[in-house]
Amino acid sequence: MLRQTRENIIASTVDLISIFVAYRIGVQQLGVLSGLAYGLFDAWIVVWQRERISNSIRWVANRIRQSGPFRRKDILPWAS
C-alpha cells in the first residue's frame, strides 16, 4: 500500500513538472497563450491519456514477445 502511494506521488510530480516544462517552452517560443496551449496539450497527454498509452504499450510488448525469436519457448525450451 505504501509503495503504491509513493509511486502515485512520484507520477503526479513528474506529470506536474512535464506540464510546467511544456508551458515554459511555449512561452519562450510564442508567448503566454502558446504556453497555455502547450501546457494543456501536455496535461491531456500525460494525465488523461495515460491509461490508453499504457495499454497500447503493453499490447505491443505482448505481441513482440509472442512472435519471432522473442517467444519464450524459443529462449527457454524447457519453460512451457
N, CA, C and O atoms as a printed pandas DataFrame, in Angstrom:
     atom_number atom_name residue_name chain_id  residue_number  x_coord  y_coord  z_coord
0              1         N          MET        A               1    0.832   -1.197    0.000
1              2        CA          MET        A               1    0.000    0.000    0.000
2              3         C          MET        A               1    0.872    1.255    0.000
3              4         O          MET        A               1    0.631    2.187   -0.767
4              5         N          LEU        A               2    1.878    1.269    0.860
5              6        CA          LEU        A               2    2.768    2.427    0.948
6              7         C          LEU        A               2    3.548    2.614   -0.348
7              8         O          LEU        A               2    3.780    3.744   -0.779
8              9         N          ARG        A               3    3.954    1.505   -0.971
9             10        CA          ARG        A               3    4.715    1.597   -2.209
10            11         C          ARG        A               3    3.858    2.198   -3.326
11            12         O          ARG        A               3    4.333    3.034   -4.094
12            13         N          GLN        A               4    2.597    1.771   -3.413
13            14        CA          GLN        A               4    1.713    2.301   -4.445
14            15         C          GLN        A               4    1.461    3.791   -4.233
15            16         O          GLN        A               4    1.433    4.555   -5.197
16            17         N          THR        A               5    1.278    4.210   -2.992
17            18        CA          THR        A               5    1.088    5.629   -2.694
18            19         C          THR        A               5    2.315    6.421   -3.107
19            20         O          THR        A               5    2.197    7.494   -3.700
20            21         N          ARG        A               6    3.481    5.900   -2.800
21            22        CA          ARG        A               6    4.735    6.579   -3.165
22            23         C          ARG        A               6    4.870    6.682   -4.681
23            24         O          ARG        A               6    5.266    7.727   -5.199
24            25         N          GLU        A               7    4.544    5.608   -5.392
25            26        CA          GLU        A               7    4.615    5.642   -6.858
26            27         C          GLU        A               7    3.631    6.656   -7.439
27            28         O          GLU        A               7    3.956    7.346   -8.406
28            29         N          ASN        A               8    2.441    6.752   -6.866
29            30        CA          ASN        A               8    1.459    7.727   -7.334
30            31         C          ASN        A               8    1.929    9.159   -7.103
31            32         O          ASN        A               8    1.718   10.031   -7.945
32            33         N          ILE        A               9    2.568    9.395   -5.961
33            34        CA          ILE        A               9    3.100   10.732   -5.674
34            35         C          ILE        A               9    4.194   11.086   -6.665
35            36         O          ILE        A               9    4.239   12.208   -7.170
36            37         N          ILE        A              10    5.074   10.139   -6.945
37            38        CA          ILE        A              10    6.161   10.380   -7.900
38            39         C          ILE        A              10    5.589   10.633   -9.294
39            40         O          ILE        A              10    6.031   11.548   -9.989
40            41         N          ALA        A              11    4.603    9.822   -9.709
41            42        CA          ALA        A              11    3.998   10.006  -11.030
42            43         C          ALA        A              11    3.314   11.370  -11.135
43            44         O          ALA        A              11    3.413   12.034  -12.167
44            45         N          SER        A              12    2.626   11.788  -10.082
45            46        CA          SER        A              12    1.967   13.093  -10.103
46            47         C          SER        A              12    2.982   14.224  -10.183
47            48         O          SER        A              12    2.764   15.210  -10.886
48            49         N          THR        A              13    4.074   14.084   -9.473
49            50        CA          THR        A              13    5.133   15.093   -9.504
50            51         C          THR        A              13    5.736   15.195  -10.907
51            52         O          THR        A              13    5.951   16.293  -11.419
52            53         N          VAL        A              14    6.002   14.053  -11.514
53            54        CA          VAL        A              14    6.552   14.045  -12.872
54            55         C          VAL        A              14    5.557   14.676  -13.847
55            56         O          VAL        A              14    5.955   15.421  -14.743
56            57         N          ASP        A              15    4.272   14.381  -13.678
57            58        CA          ASP        A              15    3.246   14.987  -14.536
58            59         C          ASP        A              15    3.254   16.511  -14.414
59            60         O          ASP        A              15    3.231   17.213  -15.426
60            61         N          LEU        A              16    3.287   17.018  -13.203
61            62        CA          LEU        A              16    3.299   18.472  -12.998
62            63         C          LEU        A              16    4.540   19.112  -13.598
63            64         O          LEU        A              16    4.453   20.158  -14.241
64            65         N          ILE        A              17    5.687   18.492  -13.391
65            66        CA          ILE        A              17    6.926   19.033  -13.962
66            67         C          ILE        A              17    6.831   19.048  -15.484
67            68         O          ILE        A              17    7.241   20.017  -16.122
68            69         N          SER        A              18    6.295   17.986  -16.065
69            70        CA          SER        A              18    6.140   17.914  -17.512
70            71         C          SER        A              18    5.240   19.039  -18.027
71            72         O          SER        A              18    5.544   19.671  -19.039
72            73         N          ILE        A              19    4.141   19.281  -17.329
73            74        CA          ILE        A              19    3.219   20.345  -17.746
74            75         C          ILE        A              19    3.897   21.709  -17.651
75            76         O          ILE        A              19    3.756   22.529  -18.557
76            77         N          PHE        A              20    4.627   21.961  -16.573
77            78        CA          PHE        A              20    5.319   23.242  -16.418
78            79         C          PHE        A              20    6.412   23.429  -17.462
79            80         O          PHE        A              20    6.613   24.537  -17.958
80            81         N          VAL        A              21    7.122   22.352  -17.801
81            82        CA          VAL        A              21    8.160   22.447  -18.837
82            83         C          VAL        A              21    7.518   22.760  -20.186
83            84         O          VAL        A              21    8.020   23.602  -20.930
84            85         N          ALA        A              22    6.412   22.088  -20.507
85            86        CA          ALA        A              22    5.715   22.374  -21.769
86            87         C          ALA        A              22    5.237   23.819  -21.802
87            88         O          ALA        A              22    5.360   24.489  -22.827
88            89         N          TYR        A              23    4.695   24.305  -20.692
89            90        CA          TYR        A              23    4.245   25.695  -20.608
90            91         C          TYR        A              23    5.417   26.644  -20.853
91            92         O          TYR        A              23    5.307   27.602  -21.618
92            93         N          ARG        A              24    6.525   26.367  -20.201
93            94        CA          ARG        A              24    7.710   27.227  -20.324
94            95         C          ARG        A              24    8.226   27.261  -21.769
95            96         O          ARG        A              24    8.594   28.319  -22.278
96            97         N          ILE        A              25    8.248   26.105  -22.415
97            98        CA          ILE        A              25    8.695   26.044  -23.808
98            99         C          ILE        A              25    7.769   26.882  -24.691
99           100         O          ILE        A              25    8.228   27.645  -25.540
100          101         N          GLY        A              26    6.466   26.728  -24.479
101          102        CA          GLY        A              26    5.506   27.505  -25.264
102          103         C          GLY        A              26    5.654   28.997  -25.051
103          104         O          GLY        A              26    5.570   29.767  -26.007
104          105         N          VAL        A              27    5.877   29.426  -23.801
105          106        CA          VAL        A              27    6.055   30.846  -23.500
106          107         C          VAL        A              27    7.309   31.381  -24.174
107          108         O          VAL        A              27    7.300   32.471  -24.745
108          109         N          GLN        A              28    8.382   30.613  -24.107
109          110        CA          GLN        A              28    9.639   31.070  -24.704
110          111         C          GLN        A              28    9.541   31.169  -26.226
111          112         O          GLN        A              28   10.166   32.039  -26.832
112          113         N          GLN        A              29    8.768   30.289  -26.840
113          114        CA          GLN        A              29    8.687   30.289  -28.295
114          115         C          GLN        A              29    7.707   31.327  -28.834
115          116         O          GLN        A              29    8.042   32.095  -29.736
116          117         N          LEU        A              30    6.484   31.348  -28.274
117          118        CA          LEU        A              30    5.454   32.167  -28.907
118          119         C          LEU        A              30    4.644   33.042  -27.960
119          120         O          LEU        A              30    3.810   33.819  -28.425
120          121         N          GLY        A              31    4.855   32.948  -26.664
121          122        CA          GLY        A              31    4.111   33.796  -25.730
122          123         C          GLY        A              31    3.229   33.001  -24.772
123          124         O          GLY        A              31    3.218   31.770  -24.777
124          125         N          VAL        A              32    2.492   33.748  -23.950
125          126        CA          VAL        A              32    1.717   33.153  -22.859
126          127         C          VAL        A              32    0.595   32.252  -23.378
127          128         O          VAL        A              32    0.400   31.155  -22.854
128          129         N          LEU        A              33   -0.131   32.687  -24.380
129          130        CA          LEU        A              33   -1.218   31.852  -24.911
130          131         C          LEU        A              33   -0.693   30.542  -25.478
131          132         O          LEU        A              33   -1.303   29.488  -25.300
132          133         N          SER        A              34    0.414   30.614  -26.146
133          134        CA          SER        A              34    1.032   29.401  -26.661
134          135         C          SER        A              34    1.489   28.505  -25.513
135          136         O          SER        A              34    1.356   27.283  -25.581
136          137         N          GLY        A              35    2.025   29.112  -24.464
137          138        CA          GLY        A              35    2.439   28.343  -23.292
138          139         C          GLY        A              35    1.270   27.611  -22.659
139          140         O          GLY        A              35    1.384   26.449  -22.268
140          141         N          LEU        A              36    0.135   28.311  -22.564
141          142        CA          LEU        A              36   -1.057   27.658  -22.017
142          143         C          LEU        A              36   -1.513   26.509  -22.917
143          144         O          LEU        A              36   -1.916   25.456  -22.424
144          145         N          ALA        A              37   -1.450   26.711  -24.228
145          146        CA          ALA        A              37   -1.840   25.646  -25.156
146          147         C          ALA        A              37   -0.901   24.450  -25.032
147          148         O          ALA        A              37   -1.358   23.307  -24.996
148          149         N          TYR        A              38    0.407   24.699  -24.967
149          150        CA          TYR        A              38    1.380   23.617  -24.786
150          151         C          TYR        A              38    1.115   22.883  -23.482
151          152         O          TYR        A              38    1.097   21.653  -23.455
152          153         N          GLY        A              39    0.911   23.623  -22.407
153          154        CA          GLY        A              39    0.662   23.020  -21.100
154          155         C          GLY        A              39   -0.603   22.183  -21.083
155          156         O          GLY        A              39   -0.609   21.081  -20.533
156          157         N          LEU        A              40   -1.682   22.692  -21.682
157          158        CA          LEU        A              40   -2.934   21.940  -21.731
158          159         C          LEU        A              40   -2.796   20.677  -22.576
159          160         O          LEU        A              40   -3.314   19.622  -22.212
160          161         N          PHE        A              41   -2.103   20.787  -23.693
161          162        CA          PHE        A              41   -1.895   19.609  -24.535
162          163         C          PHE        A              41   -1.074   18.558  -23.799
163          164         O          PHE        A              41   -1.383   17.368  -23.853
164          165         N          ASP        A              42   -0.039   18.999  -23.119
165          166        CA          ASP        A              42    0.792   18.065  -22.349
166          167         C          ASP        A              42   -0.028   17.421  -21.229
167          168         O          ASP        A              42    0.096   16.221  -20.980
168          169         N          ALA        A              43   -0.856   18.207  -20.561
169          170        CA          ALA        A              43   -1.707   17.657  -19.497
170          171         C          ALA        A              43   -2.666   16.627  -20.073
171          172         O          ALA        A              43   -2.899   15.585  -19.461
172          173         N          TRP        A              44   -3.225   16.911  -21.250
173          174        CA          TRP        A              44   -4.128   15.966  -21.885
174          175         C          TRP        A              44   -3.428   14.643  -22.158
175          176         O          TRP        A              44   -4.005   13.572  -21.971
176          177         N          ILE        A              45   -2.179   14.728  -22.602
177          178        CA          ILE        A              45   -1.432   13.506  -22.899
178          179         C          ILE        A              45   -1.053   12.762  -21.620
179          180         O          ILE        A              45   -1.368   11.580  -21.486
180          181         N          VAL        A              46   -0.385   13.429  -20.679
181          182        CA          VAL        A              46    0.183   12.719  -19.528
182          183         C          VAL        A              46   -0.841   12.355  -18.467
183          184         O          VAL        A              46   -0.616   11.413  -17.708
184          185         N          VAL        A              47   -1.945   13.060  -18.389
185          186        CA          VAL        A              47   -2.926   12.770  -17.350
186          187         C          VAL        A              47   -4.096   11.962  -17.912
187          188         O          VAL        A              47   -4.394   10.875  -17.416
188          189         N          TRP        A              48   -4.750   12.484  -18.935
189          190        CA          TRP        A              48   -5.976   11.858  -19.396
190          191         C          TRP        A              48   -5.759   10.720  -20.383
191          192         O          TRP        A              48   -6.655    9.896  -20.564
192          193         N          GLN        A              49   -4.619   10.649  -21.015
193          194        CA          GLN        A              49   -4.363    9.573  -21.970
194          195         C          GLN        A              49   -3.398    8.526  -21.431
195          196         O          GLN        A              49   -2.999    7.622  -22.166
196          197         N          ARG        A              50   -3.023    8.628  -20.182
197          198        CA          ARG        A              50   -2.035    7.709  -19.599
198          199         C          ARG        A              50   -2.473    6.255  -19.721
199          200         O          ARG        A              50   -1.673    5.403  -20.109
200          201         N          GLU        A              51   -3.712    5.960  -19.399
201          202        CA          GLU        A              51   -4.173    4.576  -19.428
202          203         C          GLU        A              51   -4.177    4.023  -20.850
203          204         O          GLU        A              51   -3.757    2.887  -21.071
204          205         N          ARG        A              52   -4.642    4.807  -21.810
205          206        CA          ARG        A              52   -4.621    4.358  -23.206
206          207         C          ARG        A              52   -3.202    4.095  -23.687
207          208         O          ARG        A              52   -2.938    3.085  -24.340
208          209         N          ILE        A              53   -2.294    5.002  -23.365
209          210        CA          ILE        A              53   -0.900    4.840  -23.790
210          211         C          ILE        A              53   -0.294    3.600  -23.140
211          212         O          ILE        A              53    0.383    2.819  -23.809
212          213         N          SER        A              54   -0.532    3.414  -21.845
213          214        CA          SER        A              54   -0.007    2.240  -21.134
214          215         C          SER        A              54   -0.559    0.952  -21.721
215          216         O          SER        A              54    0.189   -0.004  -21.930
216          217         N          ASN        A              55   -1.856    0.914  -21.988
217          218        CA          ASN        A              55   -2.464   -0.279  -22.571
218          219         C          ASN        A              55   -1.890   -0.568  -23.953
219          220         O          ASN        A              55   -1.646   -1.727  -24.289
220          221         N          SER        A              56   -1.675    0.458  -24.748
221          222        CA          SER        A              56   -1.107    0.273  -26.086
222          223         C          SER        A              56    0.316   -0.272  -26.010
223          224         O          SER        A              56    0.688   -1.161  -26.777
224          225         N          ILE        A              57    1.095    0.253  -25.100
225          226        CA          ILE        A              57    2.478   -0.220  -24.951
226          227         C          ILE        A              57    2.493   -1.671  -24.489
227          228         O          ILE        A              57    3.277   -2.471  -24.999
228          229         N          ARG        A              58    1.635   -2.022  -23.530
229          230        CA          ARG        A              58    1.554   -3.417  -23.075
230          231         C          ARG        A              58    1.124   -4.342  -24.208
231          232         O          ARG        A              58    1.659   -5.441  -24.352
232          233         N          TRP        A              59    0.149   -3.894  -25.021
233          234        CA          TRP        A              59   -0.328   -4.707  -26.130
234          235         C          TRP        A              59    0.796   -4.962  -27.134
235          236         O          TRP        A              59    0.988   -6.095  -27.578
236          237         N          VAL        A              60    1.535   -3.919  -27.490
237          238        CA          VAL        A              60    2.644   -4.065  -28.436
238          239         C          VAL        A              60    3.723   -4.973  -27.849
239          240         O          VAL        A              60    4.255   -5.834  -28.550
240          241         N          ALA        A              61    4.045   -4.788  -26.583
241          242        CA          ALA        A              61    5.070   -5.621  -25.944
242          243         C          ALA        A              61    4.654   -7.089  -25.938
243          244         O          ALA        A              61    5.481   -7.966  -26.186
244          245         N          ASN        A              62    3.388   -7.363  -25.658
245          246        CA          ASN        A              62    2.911   -8.751  -25.678
246          247         C          ASN        A              62    2.983   -9.334  -27.076
247          248         O          ASN        A              62    3.347  -10.499  -27.239
248          249         N          ARG        A              63    2.644   -8.551  -28.086
249          250        CA          ARG        A              63    2.725   -9.033  -29.470
250          251         C          ARG        A              63    4.173   -9.341  -29.857
251          252         O          ARG        A              63    4.440  -10.333  -30.535
252          253         N          ILE        A              64    5.095   -8.501  -29.430
253          254        CA          ILE        A              64    6.516   -8.736  -29.741
254          255         C          ILE        A              64    6.992  -10.009  -29.058
255          256         O          ILE        A              64    7.711  -10.810  -29.655
256          257         N          ARG        A              65    6.585  -10.192  -27.794
257          258        CA          ARG        A              65    7.001  -11.396  -27.060
258          259         C          ARG        A              65    6.445  -12.667  -27.686
259          260         O          ARG        A              65    7.081  -13.718  -27.617
260          261         N          GLN        A              66    5.277  -12.587  -28.291
261          262        CA          GLN        A              66    4.633  -13.776  -28.843
262          263         C          GLN        A              66    5.084  -14.111  -30.255
263          264         O          GLN        A              66    4.708  -15.156  -30.786
264          265         N          SER        A              67    5.872  -13.261  -30.867
265          266        CA          SER        A              67    6.242  -13.505  -32.258
266          267         C          SER        A              67    7.746  -13.619  -32.420
267          268         O          SER        A              67    8.523  -13.100  -31.619
268          269         N          GLY        A              68    8.126  -14.301  -33.465
269          270        CA          GLY        A              68    9.523  -14.368  -33.873
270          271         C          GLY        A              68   10.459  -14.935  -32.828
271          272         O          GLY        A              68   10.077  -15.800  -32.039
272          273         N          PRO        A              69   11.682  -14.443  -32.825
273          274        CA          PRO        A              69   12.701  -15.003  -31.939
274          275         C          PRO        A              69   12.506  -14.618  -30.468
275          276         O          PRO        A              69   13.265  -15.062  -29.607
276          277         N          PHE        A              70   11.501  -13.800  -30.180
277          278        CA          PHE        A              70   11.301  -13.353  -28.805
278          279         C          PHE        A              70   10.369  -14.268  -28.018
279          280         O          PHE        A              70   10.122  -14.030  -26.836
280          281         N          ARG        A              71    9.851  -15.312  -28.663
281          282        CA          ARG        A              71    8.948  -16.213  -27.960
282          283         C          ARG        A              71    9.690  -16.895  -26.829
283          284         O          ARG        A              71   10.837  -17.316  -26.984
284          285         N          ARG        A              72    9.034  -16.997  -25.705
285          286        CA          ARG        A              72    9.653  -17.548  -24.503
286          287         C          ARG        A              72   10.086  -18.995  -24.709
287          288         O          ARG        A              72   11.141  -19.390  -24.212
288          289         N          LYS        A              73    9.307  -19.789  -25.422
289          290        CA          LYS        A              73    9.682  -21.190  -25.595
290          291         C          LYS        A              73   10.944  -21.334  -26.444
291          292         O          LYS        A              73   11.671  -22.318  -26.309
292          293         N          ASP        A              74   11.212  -20.354  -27.322
293          294        CA          ASP        A              74   12.448  -20.406  -28.099
294          295         C          ASP        A              74   13.651  -20.046  -27.238
295          296         O          ASP        A              74   14.740  -20.588  -27.427
296          297         N          ILE        A              75   13.454  -19.137  -26.299
297          298        CA          ILE        A              75   14.565  -18.708  -25.445
298          299         C          ILE        A              75   14.861  -19.764  -24.387
299          300         O          ILE        A              75   16.018  -20.118  -24.162
300          301         N          LEU        A              76   13.812  -20.265  -23.741
301          302        CA          LEU        A              76   13.953  -21.302  -22.719
302          303         C          LEU        A              76   13.079  -22.491  -23.104
303          304         O          LEU        A              76   11.911  -22.548  -22.720
304          305         N          PRO        A              77   13.629  -23.441  -23.857
305          306        CA          PRO        A              77   12.809  -24.541  -24.384
306          307         C          PRO        A              77   12.147  -25.371  -23.279
307          308         O          PRO        A              77   11.077  -25.940  -23.496
308          309         N          TRP        A              78   12.755  -25.445  -22.126
309          310        CA          TRP        A              78   12.201  -26.268  -21.043
310          311         C          TRP        A              78   11.091  -25.539  -20.278
311          312         O          TRP        A              78   10.365  -26.172  -19.511
312          313         N          ALA        A              79   10.947  -24.238  -20.468
313          314        CA          ALA        A              79    9.903  -23.473  -19.774
314          315         C          ALA        A              79    8.676  -23.416  -20.685
315          316         O          ALA        A              79    8.713  -22.779  -21.737
316          317         N          SER        A              80    7.619  -24.064  -20.292
317          318        CA          SER        A              80    6.419  -24.081  -21.130
318          319         C          SER        A              80    5.401  -23.105  -20.662
319          320         O          SER        A              80    4.331  -22.995  -21.260
